[in-house]
Amino acid sequence: MKRFFVFALTLVLMLSLTACGNNDNASSNNSSVSINAATPSDESSVSSQSSSVYSSTSTSVSTNASSSTQDIQATGMNLTQIQAGNYTSLLGTWTGVAYAVNPHNGTGEQWKAGSLSTLSVSSDKIVHGNGDLVIQGNTLKDSAGSHTLTFENNGDSLDASLTDQNVAINWAVYFYPMGAKNILEPNNGVKIDNTKNLIVIWSSSNGFTEVFAQTNAK
């Protein structure tokens, strides 16, 4: 009887110890699950912050690029627009800075500083002198009537010439943005500043050439 009591008591103690061990393992597992469950939330937070930084950076880069583009267009000629008849990038004051005339004495074109005429520009029209030459889109008008223009965009300059050059007086107009190399070869000590936008008008009448510089852009 005494042995049975001791055996029963030993059995109860062993069962109690086993139950405590299981509870400790369950508690440990629950703690582990709780920690792992928090990880996706943290990753989501980091991802959200990264997206916010990327979005802010992208917006900043886009804004800077846009501003840079606007600055370039505001300070130079837009050759594509000019060819299409939009002269917005040419608005401002144009001043004659040099001209050349061929005296037909075998010496060729002789250059002088200054001007013999005027040049005015609106958003859709270029007028030389008192209307002796008017350019609108792909049309040039002179005293003989209207002539169709052919354009050649060289990337850094634009040339406009008469499509039909079988005329009494031939014309050509050259648009040189600031800094662009031009075909002019002045003599007599005449200097042409290419740090400004230039419009050059040539006529076959006496080999006349006149250079206008944009001295005040709008």
ChimeraX attribute file (.defattr): number of C-alpha atoms within 10 A of each C-alpha:
attribute: neighborCount
match mode: 1-to-1
recipient: residues
	/A:1	6
	/A:2	6
	/A:3	8
	/A:4	9
	/A:5	10
	/A:6	10
	/A:7	11
	/A:8	10
	/A:9	11
	/A:10	11
	/A:11	11
	/A:12	10
	/A:13	10
	/A:14	10
	/A:15	10
	/A:16	10
	/A:17	10
	/A:18	10
	/A:19	10
	/A:20	11
	/A:21	11
	/A:22	11
	/A:23	11
	/A:24	11
	/A:25	11
	/A:26	12
	/A:27	12
	/A:28	12
	/A:29	12
	/A:30	12
	/A:31	12
	/A:32	11
	/A:33	11
	/A:34	11
	/A:35	10
	/A:36	11
	/A:37	11
	/A:38	10
	/A:39	11
	/A:40	10
	/A:41	11
	/A:42	11
	/A:43	11
	/A:44	11
	/A:45	12
	/A:46	12
	/A:47	12
	/A:48	12
	/A:49	12
	/A:50	12
	/A:51	12
	/A:52	12
	/A:53	12
	/A:54	12
	/A:55	11
	/A:56	11
	/A:57	12
	/A:58	12
	/A:59	12
	/A:60	12
	/A:61	11
	/A:62	11
	/A:63	12
	/A:64	12
	/A:65	12
	/A:66	11
	/A:67	11
	/A:68	12
	/A:69	11
	/A:70	11
	/A:71	11
	/A:72	11
	/A:73	11
	/A:74	15
	/A:75	16
	/A:76	17
	/A:77	24
	/A:78	20
	/A:79	23
	/A:80	13
	/A:81	13
	/A:82	21
	/A:83	20
	/A:84	13
	/A:85	18
	/A:86	18
	/A:87	22
	/A:88	18
	/A:89	20
	/A:90	29
	/A:91	17
	/A:92	15
	/A:93	15
	/A:94	21
	/A:95	20
	/A:96	21
	/A:97	20
	/A:98	21
	/A:99	24
	/A:100	22
	/A:101	17
	/A:102	17
	/A:103	13
	/A:104	10
	/A:105	7
	/A:106	7
	/A:107	8
	/A:108	12
	/A:109	20
	/A:110	17
	/A:111	21
	/A:112	18
	/A:113	18
	/A:114	15
	/A:115	15
	/A:116	12
	/A:117	13
	/A:118	15
	/A:119	21
	/A:120	18
	/A:121	19
	/A:122	14
	/A:123	14
	/A:124	14
	/A:125	15
	/A:126	20
	/A:127	18
	/A:128	16
	/A:129	12
	/A:130	11
	/A:131	15
	/A:132	11
	/A:133	18
	/A:134	20
	/A:135	23
	/A:136	19
	/A:137	17
	/A:138	18
	/A:139	16
	/A:140	22
	/A:141	16
	/A:142	15
	/A:143	10
	/A:144	10
	/A:145	8
	/A:146	13
	/A:147	20
	/A:148	16
	/A:149	21
	/A:150	15
	/A:151	18
	/A:152	12
	/A:153	13
	/A:154	9
	/A:155	9
	/A:156	15
	/A:157	19
	/A:158	21
	/A:159	18
	/A:160	22
	/A:161	20
	/A:162	19
	/A:163	13
	/A:164	11
	/A:165	12
	/A:166	8
	/A:167	11
	/A:168	8
	/A:169	13
	/A:170	16
	/A:171	21
	/A:172	18
	/A:173	20
	/A:174	20
	/A:175	24
	/A:176	23
	/A:177	25
	/A:178	19
	/A:179	14
	/A:180	15
	/A:181	11
	/A:182	16
	/A:183	7
	/A:184	10
	/A:185	10
	/A:186	17
	/A:187	12
	/A:188	9
	/A:189	9
	/A:190	16
	/A:191	14
	/A:192	18
	/A:193	12
	/A:194	15
	/A:195	12
	/A:196	19
	/A:197	22
	/A:198	29
	/A:199	21
	/A:200	20
	/A:201	20
	/A:202	19
	/A:203	15
	/A:204	14
	/A:205	13
	/A:206	14
	/A:207	16
	/A:208	18
	/A:209	23
	/A:210	24
	/A:211	23
	/A:212	25
	/A:213	24
	/A:214	21
	/A:215	13
	/A:216	12
	/A:217	14
	/A:218	11
